């Protein structure tokens, strides 16, 4: 892909706060780890770029910098395609009015698959394929875990959709599923069972298509937890995951990573103290962190994030207990016996976020460092909009 | 201010979803209502532009389109100043490294005040004023309700900060407070009491400054609820409020407005159904709505928003019960006896958001209609970043 990084000569102590800090060395380690895991089974990764939303980050994440990849918006598809990534799945159920942009990408040479789970969508995709003179590649979404969308395994709807796509002008590519419920698994055994459930459902549906005389060259599975805990990928042709690239406190709480694996921080400045209350005020609120409270239902509620030193080490029990738009309140966890750290007016902290995808999307760019350096090497723009 | 609207000829049924819809007629009515209320007391509004983050919206909100106004970031200050709004308060406790940008605005002719609540900040502002040769206007923040930042009324710290500012090179402008706890008031009496508490605390602190021989020309109070329910503004020189311009479900739940006053919608397309579960899937998730769950603690939890027809009328008990990044799940409220509305694949809905500030910031621009028209008159860009 093309290189449009923005070289920069500034330290993390000098850039105006709040800003988003990415340790690209951690990102590379996270990617290498999962790539090695799925390679054991001979299955390639198709990383989901909805987490980083950055062409420059994608260059480090994708196998040869060009794909395959997964996207969550057509805007991402268009930006990544323009940057040279020509093998995409748009992994949100296709809306009829979006088919024109899909066809435009196909005609420009990007292999982009849509996903769907209904007769109505299959007819829309087949009809649009015929009208446009382009066989739109389509994957049938399977609901492997009751989480969200998809055809329930065993439902005759699967074959009906497959036949419409295959016989009426589209290109039936196969099966896709995402076991989003894996985010709520609490034990290694539960994670492994969820990964197997996801795999088995997808493979069974692909087999059902084949038994009906329909093609299913692709059997695409994945979520960050199931991707890491899979012990068997028989019948699977690719694994998708997104948040594993940066990781976050939700993934730490789910047992998928350590806090030291998290590549993403929000840097904030201390702007005040409410001494009687044990509060330290910073200039990062929900606008910088997001309103995501994904750890609220986990064993340890991290509120709006774990507070770290500017070296990236957690400051004991100090967390961001509450936020307003541009204010964050730092305090010790409820019940902590520790002493509030001394963080004078004007000092800086790094905050580990609950949900990397949500926090990234609040910012215009990543300030990128390597190996914990204080030197910002580049600013990488983040894609917004649809 | 300058006019950089983007004229457009498209209907709300044709623009790609999800997108942000603003009914500018409702915005104008909301602004006129509050302006009339505070005018009864002879007190001007200083609207907070952190909600709309739009130059074009500010033209409708500000008295003569130029100010006075409140901002939550220096980026907003710089954009609104460039657009001709030259009377600003930057209403987040000032960080030392941000003083250079404040002084740059002052030197360009923008009257921008900073706010602060500590000795350390007062010294920093006074020192920077002397070094820059510009008396930086500063307001002392008062904690009128225990909500967040500010000097507690009665604390001798107030006079100490005032003396540093006044005697050591800055310009002591007076007092500012924000009764953010008003968002949690549940009755008219509670709202009125909170408004009076906010007023009385600010006026008492201004009087304390004056008794110490210090100036306090400005006594600035406000939050959307206290601004609407104030019955006395004696001693107050200006009222600030932000979310009243657009309103949202949190303000509806707090009894400040009706759902029909809300000027903001997210438009989404139906992309699927999980019929057994009574779920309708749409292409707007938390990326379009935000993760804000401000109604969760209110009497009626609206989950991620109330679902309306494309005419803007609520569809009975249909709400957005859950979201993922680019997926929303619509379903009837828990316990509803209604029948799920028929919303076929490809149909569109408008969703009323929990928190206008949070939802706006997820988007690149407003699609603007007037008086419930289907015709989008303009796209107004939204300011991002810091």
Interface residues (C-beta under 8 A of the other chain):
Chain A: X14 X16 X17 X18 X19 X50 X72 X73 X74 X92 X93 X94 X95 X96 X97 X98 X101 X116 X117 X118 X120 X121 X124 X143 X148 X149 X152 X180 X269 X271 X272 X273 X274 X276 X281 X283 X286 X287 X288 X290 X291 X292 X293 X324 X325 X326 X327 X329 X344 X345 X346 X355 X357 X358 X361 X362 X363 X364 X384 X385 X386
Chain B: X14 X16 X17 X18 X19 X50 X72 X73 X74 X92 X93 X94 X95 X96 X97 X98 X101 X116 X117 X118 X120 X121 X124 X143 X148 X149 X152 X180 X269 X271 X272 X273 X274 X276 X281 X283 X286 X287 X288 X290 X291 X292 X293 X324 X325 X326 X327 X329 X344 X345 X346 X355 X357 X358 X361 X362 X363 X364 X384 X385 X386
